[in-house]
Amino acid sequence: MDNNNIIEFSIEELLNGDSLYVIPPYQRNYAWGEEQITQLIQDIIDYLPKGNSSKVNYYIGTLIVYEREQNSTIVYETIDGQQRLTTLSILTSVIQNKKNYKLKWFNKLNLAFDSRKNSTQTLQAVFEDHFPTSKEYNTGIKDAYELAETILTNKLEEHKISLDTFAKFLFNNVKILRVPVPHDTNLNHYFEIMNSRGEQLEKHEVLKAKLLGVFNSISDEVEKLKCTNLFHLIWEACSNMEKYVQYGFIIDQRHIVFGHNDWNSFEHKNFDDLKQKLDGQLSFALESDEQLSIDEIIEGKTFKSLYQEIDESPDRFTSVINFQNFLLHVLRVQTREDIPLDDKRLLSVFLDQKLNVLQSDEDKISFAKTFAFTLLKSKFLFDKYIIKREFIGGADKWSLKRLKWYDKNKVSYVNTFGLENNDQELDDNKKTLMILAMFHISIPTMVYKHWLSASMYYLFYQDEITATKYIEYLEETVKSFVFNRFLSKNPKEYYPMIFEPENIKTPDWDIEIDEEKLTFGKITNNLLFNYVDFLLWKKLAPNDAKIKSYDFSPRSSVEHYYPQTPMDGFPKMEDIETLNSFGNLCLISHSKNSRLSNFSPSNKKEFYLKSIDSVKQYLMMDNSIPEWNEDAIKKHNSDMIDLLKIELTQIKL
């Protein structure tokens, strides 16, 4: 690779039309969804200068390209980075198409798709903000455009940032590197290597090595080895978020750590207590007397014979969070401080703000031990009490399960609460699962999973965890988020709501719903819709089989059930306030909204009643409502606000 041709571009320079980029046929389709788009926008906002600080550049990554000639024009075939490049083009189109905001330099697209005419046409429609019904579109690109517009609007509102401030920073201070490959490169082979190459060191691997390093100051070699080995054992057992932590230990260790002939309890006081109990299994010699590098420590070279090969069943669970973000939640639990949940800051948070500010070796050793113990206990609680996506029987679903030990060390997964193998009844396990699923799909971006911090904080410090108390805590948490932040005239921050709830309630404390925040364009978080769906599910499921079987799924499109722009032959609603009220809104998937947004309520009903996207919408389609008009919308709006007010009067802080 010729490093002399590596060029740094601002986003304006990248997209201004001076160069043409093409996505080759061997690349997969555009695949970014809500989580990735949200993270991109949030990352840019995070790097905006605060206060009087000067602007800094934010480097967004690289584009690996192959320069070739096409129709007597030089084009850049994008080998790596197409998802980012396409999203930047979409996001720039969103800004360009905002009312009264025009970019003089963005007068044409400079991105196209080889052999994918449909994708190129869709991107052009995005650029023009014009989607003729006579054409078919790439739903991934079209959905991304709608998502980007919604997410950007909400993020700017949430952080009190103007569109102009965001746009100027994006186009001038966000940088990307274009890296060309040599002309004699076999592109198919290179692409295969790029997609199977070993990854560079992850931040959590570097962090592990740094924390392990603090034990080098222990003078007693045997004690040092035991501490190092136990720390490594814990870290590796917890790092696979797709498997239950018990599988990170050999069978003899499971009996010690998670209960003899049980594997479902955790009753240790601290790191040293656990070290004493595992004493006989931690005194293994080093493989080498030489000083080991960070890479060698990460690879586990220090820990010969610590692990035996574990016969594990294939992965069947998908975690709602990755390991790096989980580490930040654990640090929150340990310190009870307002730790940022941005994994880009993992090393700076742990090292610059915590470990490196400690003066003595003893304090650093104590910090590493405490964190390792907190990590292990937290992962055990996470596996048992936080939902996962489970793939079984050819389908995936939400699950809330614990590990169960049987004779001869056989295990199975059973429901955490209630009847062990009951997935149909409205028992405590189902109620807990529904609340957690509601949280997760409402806030898919990891940097905002404050609900997970709240849950882990509660679980970690409970002497006894019961379904009743856990459900009560989760319900009070969602109430606090909804009424103290999303619907309040004086929004509160997440940290005091989670860690200092007693400080929110002051002598003159009063929560009042700001009903303007229940109207189209003012709703800042999808948790509001999903919370209403949960309340309706809890109330109506016992007597309605269809609602009883309702399951939360990712949805991010706010639909006007009575359309804003009806198709020909259906009257437009003149009362805009009623049209945009909460009574006429529901949350559905983007694909459904884009296909049916202009249809009349009766036509939508024929399609939507096949499956429930939203319990609220299901009520809006009730056959007892003769016509979905202004009166019907006003009544439904009043019913939903009353539903929220009842919950508001019962809030306990």
Buried (B, 14 or more C-beta within 10 A) or exposed (E): EEEEEEBEBBBBBBBBEEBBBBBBEEBEBBEBBBEBBBBBBBBBBBBBEEEEEEEEEBEBEBBBBBBBEEEEEEBBBBBBBBBBBBBBBBBBBBBBBBEEEEBEEBEEBBBBBBEBEBBBBBBBBBBEEEBEEEEEBBBBBBBBBBBBBBBBBBBBEBEEBEBEBBBBBBBBBBBBBBBBBEEEBEBEEBBEEEEEEEEEEBBBBBBBBBBBBBBEEBEEEEEBBBBBBBBBBBBBBBBBBEBBBBBBBBEEBBBBBBBEEEBBEBEBEEBBEBBEEBEEBBEBEBBEEEEBEBEBBBEBBBBEEBBEEEEEEEEBBEBBBEBBBBBBBBBBBBBBEBBBBBBBBBBBBBBEBBBEEBEEBEEBBBBBBBBBBBBBBBBBBBBBBBBBBBBEEEEBBBBBBBBBBEEEEEBEBBBBBBEBEEEEEBBBBBBBBBBBBBBBBBBBBBBBBBBBBBBBBBBBEEEEBEBEEBBEBBBBBBBBBBBBBBBBEEEBEBBBBBBEBEEBBEEEEEBEBEBEBBBBEEBBBBBBBBBBBBBBBBEBBEEBEEBBEBEBEBBBBBBBBBBBEBEEEBEEBEEEEBBBBBBBBBBBBBEBBBEBBBBBBEBBBEEBEEEBBBBBBBBBBEEEBEEBBBEBBBEBBEEBBEBBEEBBEEBEB
